[in-house]
Amino acid sequence: MEGTVRFLLDGDLHQIKCGDPTTTLLNYLRYDIARTGTKEGCAEGDCGACTVVIGELNGDGMQYRAVNACILFLPTLDGKELLTVESLVGKGGALHPVQEALVETHGSQCGFCTPGFVMSLYALYLKGKPSSKSEIEDALAGNLCRCTGYGPIIDAATRMFEIGMDDLPDLNAKVNMLKSIKRDSTLYLAGNGLITEAEKHYYAPVTITDLADTYRKIPDATILAGGTDVGLWVTKMHKELSNVIYIGDVAELKEIKDLGDYIEIGAGVSFTDAMDVLARYYPDMGEIVRRIGSTQIRNSGTIGGNIANGSPIGDSPPALIAAGAKLQLRLGTETRVMALEDFFIDYGKQDRKPGEFVEKIILPKPKDGQLYCAYKLSKRFDQDISAVCGAFSIMLEDGKVTEACFAYGGMATTPKRAANAEAALVGKRWDQAPVEAAMAAMEMDFTPLTDMRASAEYRMLSAQNLLMKMYVETIGSAGTRLVGEAVNV
C-alpha cells in the first residue's frame, strides 16, 4: 500500500506525499516549504552549507546528529525529527545561545555558510560541552567558510556553553510522538521523476526478513543506506533511480555485538557509531574512520555501504582486510561468509549475487603478539579521498614475523593485499633489512595509476614507505594516533 512520509518539524507532525522519492531534503526545504536558511553550496556533502540536525529515537531517549540535507533523500526522514536553522528561533525572535555566541565572537561575515555552521554547532550543543578543542574542530570540519578564518567560529563553540544551556528541547513529548508514528511494516512510495517522468518506487523495510524478501523480488533496485554516494548519483550525475530500497530503518543492520573473540557490525551501522568501537581495539582504524569524512558524512555513511560500493579508494576495506575481517552476505533466508578481501573481484565488480546484500562485518579482536597500523595519505587532512591508504598487521613470535597482511587502497582496481611483500617478511625478524626487502617486493604486487590525486611513482613510493613507517613506529615509542591510545612496543 502506498504511504506517506511522516516526521516532526518544530514539534509538529508533518505528513506529506512525496512526488519523487529521490527528492533531496534540501530541495524540499527550499522549494516546497520556503525554508531558505538551509543553503546549497556543493550538492555533494562537502561544504556544510546545507547542514540540518536530525533526531531519532534511541531507546526511550533521542539522538541528535548533524547531516547534509543536499544528499539526503526526503523519504528517509520518515519516523524522525527535523531541525533547521529556522527551528532555533526563540520567543519574540530571540537568538539561541549558538547564534548569540556567533554574534558575540564575530563568527559570521558574508553569512552564506552561517546557517550550516549554526546547525553543526547546535548538534554539538545538544551533545554537551566538548572535552577538547579537537572535538570542536571535528564537529566543524564539514563546514567551509571563505571569510572568517574559522577562529571566531571555534571561539563561538566555547562561548555558547558559557551563555547557558537553558534552550535544550523537551524530549519526552518528542519521544512519545515519534513512538506513535514508528512503523512496523515496509513504507512504500511511488512517484514520477523530474527529468524523464518515469515512475519511481521507494521501499523502506523495517526488518531484515522484509529487506531480504524485497531485494530478492527486485534485485535491480538501488540499495540506499546513508546516501553519501548514492545521493551524488542524483545531484551530480542526474541519474533516475527506478527502484530504491532504503535500509536505514532495519534495526538488525544497525547492531554492534561483542561476541568474545570478535565483533559483529551490522552493514547499516554508521561510521559515527562504529568509530569508538573500532578505535578501542584498533586505534589506527579509528583514526582512519575519523578521516573518512566530516561529522555529517560519518553520521550518515555506513561501513556496509563503503564496502558494498566496491570503490578501490574506499578507506575502510584496507583497514578491515588487514585485521582479518569477514563479510556475511544474505540472499533470502540463506547466508554465506567470506573473507572481505575475496569480496572484491574487479573494478565495479563484487562477489554478490542478484538480490544478495551485505548483512554484517565480522571483525576479530587483536591477538597477543599482533601489531596493527593503518595510514591514510591525502592532499587535505579532513574530507579528502585517499591517494593511498595502507593497513598492516603482523604476528610476532620471538621477534620473528609468523603472519603478515598488508592491504592497500588506491594501488589497484580493487582494495588489494601486497602478497609478495608479505611473503618477503614471513619467517624473517622484524628488522630493517627484511622490511626493506618487503618494500622492494611490493613492486611485484602493484601497478598503480597516475590520476588527479597522485602519480604512479608517488603511490608506489608512498606505499613502500608506509610499511617502513609501521616498522619505525612499532620499534619505538612514538604515539602518533589521535583516536584511541597509541600502541607502544
C-alpha positions in Angstrom: 0.0 0.0 0.0 1.3 3.4 -0.9 2.1 5.5 2.1 3.1 9.0 3.3 6.3 10.3 4.8 5.8 11.3 8.5 8.2 13.3 10.5 8.4 16.0 13.2 9.3 19.6 12.3 9.5 22.1 15.1 7.5 19.8 17.3 4.6 19.4 14.8 3.8 16.2 12.9 4.2 16.6 9.1 2.6 14.1 6.7 3.4 14.5 3.1 3.0 12.7 -0.2 6.4 12.6 -1.8 6.1 13.1 -5.6 9.6 12.0 -6.4 11.1 9.6 -3.8 14.6 10.8 -4.7 13.8 14.4 -3.9 16.5 15.7 -1.6 15.7 17.2 1.7 17.5 20.4 0.7 15.2 20.9 -2.3 12.1 20.2 -0.2 13.1 22.7 2.3 13.9 25.5 -0.2 11.3 25.0 -2.9 8.4 23.3 -1.2 8.2 24.9 2.3 10.4 28.0 1.7 12.9 27.3 4.5 15.7 29.1 2.6 18.1 29.4 5.6 19.4 26.0 4.5 21.8 26.7 1.6 23.1 24.8 -1.4 26.8 25.2 -1.9 28.2 22.0 -3.4 25.3 19.5 -3.6 27.7 16.7 -2.7 28.1 16.8 1.1 31.4 18.7 1.2 30.7 22.4 2.2 28.2 22.0 5.0 26.0 25.0 4.0 23.0 22.7 3.9 23.6 21.2 7.4 20.5 20.3 9.4 20.0 18.3 12.5 18.1 15.0 12.6 16.7 13.5 15.7 16.0 9.8 16.0 14.6 7.5 18.8 17.3 6.0 20.9 15.5 3.6 23.3 13.4 5.9 25.4 15.5 8.9 24.5 16.6 10.9 21.5 19.8 11.1 19.5 20.5 14.2 17.5 23.1 14.5 14.7 24.1 16.9 12.0 23.7 15.7 8.4 23.9 17.1 4.9 20.5 17.9 3.5 21.8 18.1 -0.1 22.3 14.3 -0.4 19.6 13.1 1.9 16.5 11.8 0.2 13.3 13.2 1.7 11.6 9.9 2.5 14.5 8.8 4.8 13.1 11.4 7.2 10.1 9.1 8.0 9.8 8.5 11.7 12.4 11.1 12.6 12.6 14.7 13.7 14.0 17.5 11.5 15.5 20.7 12.9 16.6 23.6 10.6 18.1 26.9 11.4 14.6 28.4 11.5 13.8 25.9 14.3 16.1 27.8 16.7 14.1 31.0 16.7 13.1 31.8 20.3 10.2 33.7 21.7 9.9 37.1 20.2 12.7 36.3 17.7 15.3 35.8 20.5 18.6 34.3 19.4 19.6 30.8 20.5 22.8 30.6 22.5 24.5 29.2 19.5 23.5 32.2 17.4 24.2 34.7 20.1 27.7 33.2 20.5 28.4 33.6 16.8 27.3 37.3 17.0 29.5 38.0 20.0 32.6 36.4 18.5 32.0 37.9 15.1 31.8 34.4 13.6 29.9 35.5 10.5 30.8 37.8 7.6 29.1 37.2 4.3 26.6 34.9 6.0 26.2 32.3 3.3 27.7 29.5 5.3 26.5 30.7 8.7 23.2 28.6 8.9 25.2 25.5 8.3 27.7 26.4 11.0 24.8 27.2 13.3 23.4 23.7 12.9 26.7 21.9 13.3 27.3 24.0 16.5 23.7 23.2 17.6 24.3 19.5 17.2 27.5 19.9 19.4 25.4 22.0 21.9 22.9 19.2 22.2 25.7 16.7 22.7 27.2 18.6 25.6 30.3 20.6 26.3 33.3 19.2 24.3 36.3 18.0 26.2 38.9 19.4 23.9 39.4 21.8 21.0 40.0 18.9 18.7 36.4 17.8 19.4 35.2 21.2 18.3 37.3 21.1 15.2 35.9 17.7 14.3 32.4 19.0 14.7 33.1 21.9 12.3 35.3 20.1 9.8 32.4 19.6 7.4 31.6 23.3 7.2 33.6 25.5 4.8 33.9 29.3 5.2 35.8 31.7 3.0 35.6 34.8 5.3 36.3 34.2 8.9 39.4 32.1 9.1 37.4 29.8 11.5 39.0 31.2 14.6 35.9 33.2 15.7 33.6 30.2 14.9 35.7 28.0 17.1 35.5 30.6 19.8 31.7 30.6 19.5 31.7 26.9 20.1 33.1 27.6 23.6 31.1 30.7 24.2 27.7 29.1 23.5 28.1 26.9 26.6 29.1 29.9 28.7 25.9 31.8 27.6 23.9 28.9 29.0 22.2 25.6 28.5 18.6 26.7 29.0 17.5 26.1 25.5 17.6 22.3 25.5 14.5 20.7 23.9 11.8 18.9 25.9 12.4 15.3 24.9 9.5 13.5 26.5 6.9 14.9 24.1 9.1 14.3 21.1 9.8 10.7 22.1 6.2 9.9 22.5 5.3 11.4 19.2 8.0 9.5 17.3 7.0 6.3 19.0 3.4 6.9 17.9 4.5 7.2 14.2 7.1 4.4 14.3 6.3 1.9 11.5 6.1 -1.9 12.0 6.0 -2.7 8.2 7.6 -1.6 5.0 7.0 2.0 3.8 6.2 2.1 0.1 6.2 5.2 -2.0 5.6 5.8 -5.7 6.1 8.9 -7.9 7.4 10.3 -11.1 10.9 11.5 -11.8 11.5 15.1 -12.6 13.6 14.5 -15.7 12.1 11.6 -17.6 8.8 11.4 -15.6 9.4 7.7 -15.4 7.7 6.0 -12.4 9.9 5.5 -9.3 9.4 3.2 -6.4 10.8 3.5 -2.8 10.8 0.8 -0.2 11.8 1.2 3.4 11.6 -2.2 5.2 11.9 -2.4 9.0 13.1 -6.0 9.4 15.9 -8.0 7.9 13.4 -10.5 6.6 11.3 -7.9 4.8 14.5 -6.4 3.3 15.7 -9.8 2.1 12.2 -10.6 0.5 12.0 -7.2 -1.1 15.5 -7.2 -2.6 15.1 -10.8 -3.8 12.0 -9.7 -5.7 13.6 -6.5 -7.1 17.3 -7.4 -7.5 18.0 -4.5 -9.8 17.0 -2.0 -7.1 19.5 0.5 -5.7 20.3 -0.2 -2.0 20.3 3.1 -0.1 21.9 3.5 3.3 23.5 6.9 4.2 23.3 8.3 0.7 26.8 9.7 0.8 27.5 8.1 -2.6 24.0 7.4 -4.0 22.9 10.9 -3.3 25.5 12.2 -5.7 24.2 9.9 -8.4 21.1 12.1 -8.3 22.5 15.6 -7.5 25.7 15.4 -9.7 25.1 12.7 -12.3 21.3 13.3 -12.6 20.5 9.6 -12.6 16.9 8.5 -12.5 16.6 5.6 -9.9 13.6 3.5 -10.7 13.7 1.4 -7.5 15.2 2.3 -4.2 15.4 0.1 -1.1 16.3 2.1 2.0 17.9 0.1 4.7 18.3 2.8 7.4 15.1 1.6 9.3 16.2 -2.1 9.6 17.1 -2.4 13.2 19.1 -5.7 12.8 21.5 -3.9 10.4 22.3 -1.2 13.0 23.5 -3.6 15.7 27.1 -3.9 17.1 27.6 -7.1 19.0 30.6 -8.1 21.1 30.9 -11.9 20.8 34.1 -12.5 22.7 36.9 -13.0 20.2 35.3 -11.0 17.5 32.8 -8.1 16.9 29.8 -8.2 14.6 29.0 -4.9 12.9 25.7 -4.6 11.0 26.0 -3.3 7.5 23.8 -0.3 8.4 26.0 0.9 11.3 27.1 4.4 10.7 30.8 5.4 10.9 30.0 7.5 13.9 28.5 4.6 15.8 31.3 2.3 14.8 34.3 4.6 15.3 34.7 4.3 19.1 34.3 0.5 19.0 36.9 0.1 16.2 39.3 2.6 18.0 39.0 0.6 21.2 40.6 -2.4 19.6 42.4 -0.9 16.6 43.3 2.7 17.4 44.6 3.3 13.9 41.4 2.0 12.4 39.5 4.5 14.5 41.7 7.2 13.1 41.1 6.1 9.5 37.3 6.3 10.2 37.7 9.8 11.7 39.2 10.9 8.4 36.8 9.2 6.1 34.7 12.3 6.0 33.2 15.1 8.1 31.0 14.6 11.1 27.9 15.0 8.8 29.2 12.3 6.4 30.2 9.9 9.3 26.7 10.4 10.8 25.1 9.3 7.5 27.6 7.0 5.8 27.7 3.3 6.8 30.5 0.7 6.9 28.5 -1.7 4.9 27.8 0.9 2.2 31.5 1.8 2.0 32.3 -1.9 1.4 29.4 -2.8 -0.9 30.2 0.2 -3.1 33.4 -1.6 -4.0 35.5 1.6 -4.6 39.2 0.9 -5.0 39.8 4.1 -2.9 37.4 3.3 -0.1 39.2 3.7 3.2 37.5 1.1 5.4 38.2 -2.1 3.3 42.0 -2.0 3.6 41.8 -1.3 7.3 39.4 -4.2 7.8 41.2 -6.6 5.5 44.4 -6.2 7.4 42.6 -7.0 10.6 41.2 -10.2 9.1 37.6 -9.1 8.7 35.0 -11.3 7.0 31.6 -10.5 5.4 28.3 -12.2 5.9 26.1 -11.9 2.9 22.4 -12.7 2.7 20.1 -13.8 -0.1 16.6 -14.5 1.0 17.0 -16.8 4.0 20.4 -18.1 3.0 23.6 -16.6 4.3 27.3 -17.1 3.5 30.5 -15.9 5.0 33.7 -14.9 3.1 37.0 -13.2 3.7 36.5 -9.5 3.0 39.4 -9.5 0.5 37.6 -12.1 -1.6 34.5 -9.9 -2.0 36.3 -7.6 -4.5 36.7 -9.2 -7.9 37.5 -6.3 -10.3 36.7 -2.6 -10.7 33.0 -2.2 -10.1 32.5 -5.9 -9.6 32.0 -7.7 -6.3 31.2 -11.3 -5.4 27.5 -10.6 -4.8 24.6 -12.5 -6.5 21.4 -10.7 -7.7 19.3 -9.9 -4.7 22.1 -10.6 -2.2 23.3 -7.9 0.2 26.0 -7.4 2.8 24.4 -8.2 6.2 27.3 -7.8 8.6 31.0 -7.4 9.1 32.8 -9.9 11.3 35.9 -8.4 12.9 38.3 -10.5 15.0 39.8 -8.7 18.0 43.6 -8.3 18.1 45.6 -11.3 19.4 48.7 -11.4 21.6 51.8 -10.6 19.6 49.8 -8.8 16.9 50.9 -5.4 15.6 48.5 -3.3 13.6 48.9 0.0 11.9 46.9 1.9 9.3 47.5 5.2 7.5 45.8 7.5 5.0 47.6 9.8 2.6 45.6 12.6 1.1 46.1 16.2 0.0 43.9 17.5 2.8 43.7 16.1 6.3 39.9 16.4 6.5 37.3 15.4 3.9 39.6 14.2 1.2 39.8 11.0 -0.8 42.9 8.9 -0.3 45.8 8.9 -2.7 47.0 5.8 -0.9 45.5 4.0 2.1 47.6 1.3 3.7 46.9 -1.1 6.6 49.3 -3.6 8.1 49.0 -6.5 10.5 51.8 -8.8 11.6 52.1 -11.5 14.2 55.4 -11.7 16.1 56.8 -14.7 17.9 60.3 -14.4 19.5 61.0 -11.4 17.3 60.1 -13.1 14.0 57.1 -12.4 11.7 54.9 -15.5 11.6 52.0 -13.9 9.8 51.6 -10.8 7.7 48.7 -9.0 6.0 49.3 -5.7 4.1 46.2 -4.2 2.4 46.1 -1.1 0.2 43.5 1.2 -1.3 44.4 3.4 -4.3 47.0 1.0 -5.6 44.9 -1.3 -7.9 41.3 -1.6 -9.3 40.2 -3.0 -6.0 41.4 -3.0 -2.4 44.3 -5.4 -2.6 46.8 -7.2 -0.5 50.6 -7.0 -1.2 51.1 -10.8 -1.3 54.8 -10.6 -2.4 55.7 -8.1 0.3 54.0 -10.3 2.9 55.9 -13.4 1.7 59.2 -11.5 1.9 58.7 -10.8 5.6 57.2 -14.0 6.9 59.8 -16.1 8.7 62.1 -13.1 9.0 63.0 -11.0 12.0 61.1 -7.7 12.4 64.2 -5.7 11.5 65.0 -3.0 8.9 66.7 -5.2 6.3 63.8 -7.6 5.9 61.4 -4.7 5.9 63.4 -3.1 3.1 63.3 -6.4 1.2 59.5 -6.5 1.6 59.3 -2.9 0.3 61.2 -3.9 -2.8 59.0 -7.0 -3.3 56.0 -4.7 -3.3 56.8 -3.6 -6.9 55.6 -7.0 -8.0 52.3 -6.5 -6.2 51.0 -3.3 -7.8 51.0 -1.3 -11.0 49.4 1.9 -9.7 47.8 4.5 -12.0 48.5 8.2 -12.3 45.5 10.4 -11.8 44.5 13.8 -10.3 45.3 12.6 -6.8 48.8 11.2 -7.3 51.2 9.9 -9.8 52.0 6.2 -10.1 55.5 6.9 -8.8 54.2 8.7 -5.8 51.8 5.9 -5.0 54.4 3.2 -5.2 57.0 5.1 -3.1 54.4 6.1 -0.5 53.0 2.5 -0.3 56.5 1.2 0.4 57.3 3.9 2.9 54.1 3.3 4.8 55.5 -0.1 5.7 58.7 1.4 6.9 56.7 3.9 8.9 55.0 1.0 10.7 58.3 -0.5 11.4 59.8 2.7 12.8 56.7 3.3 15.0 56.4 -0.2 16.4 60.0 -0.5 17.4 60.0 2.9 19.2 57.6 4.7 21.4 56.1 7.2 19.0 52.4 7.9 19.8 51.0 9.4 16.6 47.4 8.4 16.8 44.6 10.9 17.5 41.8 8.4 18.2 42.2 5.8 21.0 45.5 5.1 22.5 48.7 4.6 20.6 50.3 1.2 20.9 53.8 1.5 22.1 56.0 -1.5 21.6 
